[in-house]
Amino acid sequence: MDATLYPAVLAQLAALDVELLTDADERRYFSQDVADAGVLPLAVLRPLTVDALAAAVGMATAAGLALFPRGGGMSYTQAYLPDREASLVLDLAALDRVVEIAADDLYVVVEAGCTWAKLDEALKPHGLRTPFWGPFSGWNATVGGSMSQGTATFGTARVGTSGDNVLAFDVVAADGRIVRTGIGGQPGFKPFMRQYGPDLTGIFANDSGRLGIKARVTLPLEPRPGAVGGVSCLFADFAALAAAMQAVARAGLASEAFAMDPAVTRQFSGAASGFVQDLTYLRAIGAAQGHWLKGLVRMAQVAIGGRAFLGREGYHFHVVAEADDEAALRRKLARVRALCDVGGVELPPTVPQMVRAVPFAPLPVLSPSGGRMLPLHGIVPWSGAAALDKAMTALIARHQADCAAVGLSIGTSFFGVARSGLLYEPVLYWPDDRLLSHERRTTTDLPRHPANPAAAALAKLVGAEMVEVFHAAGATHLQIGRVYPWARGRDAGAMDLLQAIKHEMDPHDLINPGALGL
Ligand SMILES: Cc1cc2nc3c(=O)[nH]c(=O)nc-3n(C[C@H](O)[C@H](O)[C@H](O)COP(=O)(O)OP(=O)(O)OC[C@H]3O[C@@H](n4cnc5c(N)ncnc54)[C@H](O)[C@@H]3O)c2cc1C
């Protein structure tokens, strides 16, 4: 597109029901994710209504502008970073309405920019929630962003990831058409279940925003649990941890099951949070008990247990379990303890209690020591866990001396994904300067560091090697973005079909070009 025409196109777009940000700082902020920076776009376009979104998409693509959809901007796989100047970042954050809560038929319709925290607050008075109910970043991460990239955490040990727990999407195609997947696309039909003929919803889940712009999302609902509790255990090595995690997963006992290796625990046991933050969590844990006496007892237990256990070396495993009532919960937790009694030493369940007391705490986007952190991950079936750990441990050992020289450290977290999967997540930490995307989202007083290009380059190299180790292990990925090789070596027939769908939705390849490796 001829650059002299940009002002006219932007003026046309600005006349819609949108906010158009052209200030250089705003363009810089919105074209960065938590790890990297993209090319500065012409503007950031924030639609205020779904109709304005559809009109803006049609108008922008007709003018040849590429569109990079962004939800809360909480990802780190270059998933929405512009690759050209002739582009707009589409900020979906203002489309955040909870459109319909069907309390009888157990579904909810939200606009794509609604955060998980806002959705959960809206559902609470109805005694309902979605079975998958968000990532740790849910105070800012959106339902549309999570559904587009695939997200784990709250509910994942029980029901899997975000894409397993969605009923329908309203997706805007490049020409501004709205495509409705799911049963609600037929007049008079309610989207109370997912399957009726071919499943068009699944095609748009985890597409990295490549196949269209999600405007609305329909999710299933369930009653909130009557009782929630946790168990924490310490294991000497990965093999013992994995055996316990797999046993808990197979038995279907956990809602969340996650673990950390000694290197991760070390990151969080020191400077991470001081007395004031602990006190905040303690109050929230008390409040979450629903009754003042129960709250006081739980607060006292946690205060006595304290965070001293974080200093203990080993693999910390945390299970959050839910049940209809306290008696059923006690039975469930007893079964978890029995399955962990294969070398596990029980610890105070402070972490599970903290996590559930403030599920959507505004977590820092920097490491506890104020440096960068870059998580990578892969999901393997349990039969592949030992081999993956061996390969990843060898890779880390190979780079250990170089990492130490530039201050780069690596710790690994683990998450159970439904009954069959282990999400293995090495996180790279190193001292470095901040992007604007860190600066604006860092409200606590964390140390600053000068630019550390040697560590950043090594992190890229080690990260790329980790991606190859995951691929060789047959690992799947959430957050594919521009990092994981989803398209590599795929069945040709399946790829042709997907390319045809892409062409139908976006014939001139202007929606999130480059994402998904497509
Ligand atoms: C502190 C922290 C904690 C985190 N915790 C977790 C966790 O517990 N579990 C987890 O899985 N991840 C986690 N993440 C990663 C990330 O926050 C989540 O995956 C989250 O779901 C991203 O949502 P978002 O709205 O920020 O999406 P964005 O980062 O804005 O976008 C993600 C992808 O979705 C696309 N997209 C966004 N909105 C739309 C739309 N409406 N239509 C089409 N495409 C769209 C984008 O183009 C991009 O490809 C964490 C990140 C941080 C920084």
The ligand as a Tripos MOL2 file, in Angstrom:
@<TRIPOS>MOLECULE
LIG
   53    58     1     0     0
SMALL
NO_CHARGES

@<TRIPOS>ATOM
      1 C1          2.6780  -14.0270   34.8290 C.3       1 LIG1
      2 C2          2.1130  -14.9260   33.7620 C.ar      1 LIG1
      3 C3          1.3860  -16.0510   34.1160 C.ar      1 LIG1
      4 C4          0.8910  -16.9060   33.1320 C.ar      1 LIG1
      5 N1          0.1840  -17.9980   33.5130 N.ar      1 LIG1
      6 C5         -0.2530  -18.8760   32.5830 C.ar      1 LIG1
      7 C6         -0.9380  -20.0570   32.9720 C.ar      1 LIG1
      8 O1         -1.2070  -20.2910   34.1360 O.2       1 LIG1
      9 N2         -1.3290  -20.9120   31.9850 N.ar      1 LIG1
     10 C7         -1.0790  -20.6630   30.6500 C.ar      1 LIG1
     11 O2         -1.4480  -21.4860   29.8190 O.2       1 LIG1
     12 N3         -0.4640  -19.5380   30.2720 N.ar      1 LIG1
     13 C8         -0.0470  -18.6470   31.1860 C.ar      1 LIG1
     14 N4          0.5760  -17.4970   30.7810 N.ar      1 LIG1
     15 C9          0.6640  -17.1940   29.3520 C.3       1 LIG1
     16 C10        -0.5470  -16.3140   28.8510 C.3       1 LIG1
     17 O3         -0.8220  -15.3120   29.7700 O.3       1 LIG1
     18 C11        -1.8230  -17.0840   28.6510 C.3       1 LIG1
     19 O4         -1.6330  -18.1380   27.7620 O.3       1 LIG1
     20 C12        -3.0490  -16.2480   28.2500 C.3       1 LIG1
     21 O5         -4.0970  -17.1220   27.9390 O.3       1 LIG1
     22 C13        -2.8700  -15.2920   27.1090 C.3       1 LIG1
     23 O6         -4.0780  -14.5490   26.9670 O.3       1 LIG1
     24 P1         -4.0610  -13.0830   26.4050 P.3       1 LIG1
     25 O7         -5.4500  -12.5560   26.4070 O.co2     1 LIG1
     26 O8         -3.0630  -12.2650   27.1190 O.co2     1 LIG1
     27 O9         -3.6140  -13.3440   24.8970 O.3       1 LIG1
     28 P2         -2.5670  -12.5510   24.0100 P.3       1 LIG1
     29 O10        -1.2150  -12.7540   24.5600 O.co2     1 LIG1
     30 O11        -3.0180  -11.1560   23.8160 O.co2     1 LIG1
     31 O12        -2.7140  -13.3200   22.6360 O.3       1 LIG1
     32 C14        -2.4280  -14.6880   22.5300 C.3       1 LIG1
     33 C15        -2.7550  -15.1840   21.1250 C.3       1 LIG1
     34 O13        -4.1440  -15.0950   20.8870 O.3       1 LIG1
     35 C16        -4.4280  -14.2640   19.7580 C.3       1 LIG1
     36 N5         -5.6450  -13.5440   20.0940 N.ar      1 LIG1
     37 C17        -5.8980  -12.8060   21.2010 C.ar      1 LIG1
     38 N6         -7.1810  -12.3990   21.1990 N.ar      1 LIG1
     39 C18        -7.7260  -12.8530   20.0480 C.ar      1 LIG1
     40 C19        -9.0200  -12.7640   19.4490 C.ar      1 LIG1
     41 N7        -10.0210  -12.1380   20.0480 N.pl3     1 LIG1
     42 N8         -9.2160  -13.3700   18.2530 N.ar      1 LIG1
     43 C20        -8.2140  -14.0330   17.6400 C.ar      1 LIG1
     44 N9         -6.9860  -14.1430   18.1590 N.ar      1 LIG1
     45 C21        -6.7530  -13.5770   19.3430 C.ar      1 LIG1
     46 C22        -3.1980  -13.4150   19.5810 C.3       1 LIG1
     47 O14        -3.0490  -12.9960   18.2370 O.3       1 LIG1
     48 C23        -2.1180  -14.3740   20.0080 C.3       1 LIG1
     49 O15        -1.8410  -15.2370   18.9340 O.3       1 LIG1
     50 C24         1.1140  -16.6290   31.7590 C.ar      1 LIG1
     51 C25         1.8220  -15.4840   31.3970 C.ar      1 LIG1
     52 C26         2.3390  -14.6420   32.3780 C.ar      1 LIG1
     53 C27         3.1010  -13.4260   31.9440 C.3       1 LIG1
@<TRIPOS>BOND
     1     1     2 1
     2     2     3 ar
     3     2    52 ar
     4     3     4 ar
     5     4     5 ar
     6     4    50 ar
     7     5     6 ar
     8     6     7 ar
     9     6    13 1
    10     7     8 2
    11     7     9 ar
    12     9    10 ar
    13    10    11 2
    14    10    12 ar
    15    12    13 ar
    16    13    14 ar
    17    14    15 1
    18    14    50 ar
    19    15    16 1
    20    16    17 1
    21    16    18 1
    22    18    19 1
    23    18    20 1
    24    20    21 1
    25    20    22 1
    26    22    23 1
    27    23    24 1
    28    24    25 2
    29    24    26 1
    30    24    27 1
    31    27    28 1
    32    28    29 2
    33    28    30 1
    34    28    31 1
    35    31    32 1
    36    32    33 1
    37    33    34 1
    38    33    48 1
    39    34    35 1
    40    35    36 1
    41    35    46 1
    42    36    37 ar
    43    36    45 ar
    44    37    38 ar
    45    38    39 ar
    46    39    40 ar
    47    39    45 ar
    48    40    41 1
    49    40    42 ar
    50    42    43 ar
    51    43    44 ar
    52    44    45 ar
    53    46    47 1
    54    46    48 1
    55    48    49 1
    56    50    51 ar
    57    51    52 ar
    58    52    53 1
@<TRIPOS>SUBSTRUCTURE
     1 LIG1         1 GROUP 0 **** ****
